Amino acid sequence: MKSLNSKKKSIFVLPLIMIFAVAIYIASNLGSWLMISDPLPPSLDVLFTLSGEMSRIVYSKQLIAKYPGVKWFFSYPRKKVMSNFAREGFDTSRIFIVDTCSNTRSEIAFLKNLVKSQPASLMQTETAISDDVLKIGIISNWYHMRRIKLIMDTQIKNKTCKFYYLPAPPESEDTYKKWWRNKSVRNVVRLEWEKIFLYRFTHF
């Protein structure tokens, strides 16, 4: 009888252990799964920086220097920021401030209209490889990239464009690989997954 009871307990306990192990694996990778990072391409025609933390601007400036001739579209609520770029020595004729967007979806809607209405004026830069493909770098923070790609995959169906997801470098890999250690990062990861599931639920 005891042996039979032990077998019954094992049949009940083992699935629970497996479910618990899977749950731990999923939870521990929630931060990493938000990160999408493509290698830097040989050339870019356009940089599109979504509004947010200063690290996005800093990284975008580095890429502007790396890709001479690239056009930079920067979602930002105040146009006076352009004078700051001029004082820093940037060619402001390559910088376009977008101050009409209120959230990620409206920023991607702007990008969709941009590549649809002005493909000729955006293609190609002086240093770009002439392959008739508009190469666009998307700049944001690591936790934002999964949702950006999700929205773009559902909203932009332009085969003449190639998008590169280029997050601003985080402080360390631990920031997203061990996201549960920091309260602010935990909140960001939770909020992003809530937005992803909400978007999925409303856009089948």
N, C-alpha and C positions, 0 to 999 in steps of 0.2 A: 504493500500500500504506500509506504514512504517513497519507494522508487517511482511509483506512478505519479505521486504528488510532485516529486522533484522534476519529472519530465514535463508535467503541466506547467510548472513555474518557469522552466527553461523556455518552453514554447511561448509563454507570455512575456518573459523578460527580454529575451534576445531581440525581438522586433523593436521594443522600446529603446534598447541600447543603440540599435542601428538608426532609429529615427533621431535619437538624441545626438549621435555622432554626425549625421547629415545636417542637422540643425546648426550644430557648432561650426561645421565647415562652411555652410552658407553664410552664417552671421559673420564669421571671421573674414570673409572675402567681399563683403558688401562694399567696402571702400575701394578695393582694387578693381571691382567690376565697373565702378563709375569712371575709372580712368581709361581714356582712349588717347593714345599718343602715337602719331605717325612719325617716321624718320623725316628729317628735313629734306625736301626735294632739291634737285640741282638748281631749279629756278622757280619763281613765283610771279604771277601777274598782279595778284590782288591779295591784300591782307584785310581781313574783316575781324575787328576786335569788338567783342560784346562788352557792354558796360558792366562795370564791377570794380573789383579790387585794383589798387594801384599796380600790383605785380603784373597785371595784364598789359598795362601801358608800358611799363619798363621793358618787358619782354618784346613787345611790339617794336619798340625803338631799336632794340638789338637786331631784330629781323629786318627793319627798314635799312639799317646799315649793311646788313649782309646781302640784301637783294637790291642793288641800285636800279632805279626805274620802277620799282613796284609801286602800285597805288594803294594807299592805306585808307580804308573806310573805318571810321571809329565812332561807335555809338556812345554819345556823351550828351548830357543835357544842356551844356553851356558852350556857345561858340567862342567865347573869349579865350578859351584854352588855346586857340590857334596862335595867339600872340606869344604864348609861352614856347611853343614849338619853334617859332621864328627866332626867338632870342637864343634858343639852344642850337641854332644853326641848321635846322631841318628845312628841306625844300618843301615849303607849304603848298606848292602847286601839285604835289603828290598826295596831299592829305585832305580828306573830305570828312567833315564832322557831320554825323547823322544825329540830329536832336529831336527826331519825331517819334522815337520808339519808347515804349513804356515797359516792355518785358521781353523775355526771350522769344516768344512766338512772334511778336511784332518785329523784332530784329531780323528773324529769319524770313519773315514775309517781305521785309525791305530787300534783303539779299536776293530773294527769289525774283522780285520785280526788276532788280538791278541787272542780273544776268540775262533776264528775258528781254529787257528793253535796250540795253547798251552793250551788247557783246563785242561789237566792232571797236568801240572806244576803249574797252578794257583789255583787249587782246592786241598785240603782245607787248611785253616790255622789251627794251633794247637787248637785254641779256638772256631773254627767254629762248628756249629751244622751240623752233617753229614746227609745231606738230598739230596746229589747229585745235588745241585743247586749252581752255582757259583754266589756269592753275590757281586755285584760291586757298589760302591758308586761313583757318578758323582759329582765333585766339580767345581763350577763356581760361578758367582755372580747372584743375584736374577733376573736381567733383561735378563739374557742369557738363563735361564732354559727352557722357552717355546720353543725357537727355537732349543735348543739341543734335547729336547724330540721329537720334530717334525722330525728332521733329523734321530734320532736314530730309531724311530718307522718305518720309511720308509726304512732304510738301514740295520738294524740288526734284523734278524728273527731267533734268537737262543733261543730255548725254555729251554735250560739248564742254562740260565743266568737270574738273577733277578736284575734289575737296581733300585737303590735308588738315587733320585735326591736331593742332599744335598747342597743347596746354602750357601755360606759364609754369616753369619748373617749381615744384613744391619744395619746401625747406629740406625734406628728406623723404625717402620711400616710406619711412615709418608713419608719415603723416596720413597716408591712405592705407598702407598695409596693416597698420595697427591703429586704426581709426578710433577704436573704442577707448583709448587711453586718455583722450582729450575731450572735455565736455563740449566745447564749441564745434569740434570736428564731428562728434557724435550727432549733434543737432543738425549740422549741415547734411550729413549722410542720410539721416532719417528723413529730412525734408525733401531731399532730392529723390529718394525712392518713392516717397508719397506722390510727388509730382509725376514721376515716370508711370506709376500705376494708374494715376488719374488720367494721364494723357492716353495711355493704352486703353483704358476703359471707355473713353469717349471717342477714340479714333481706331476702330477696328479695320 
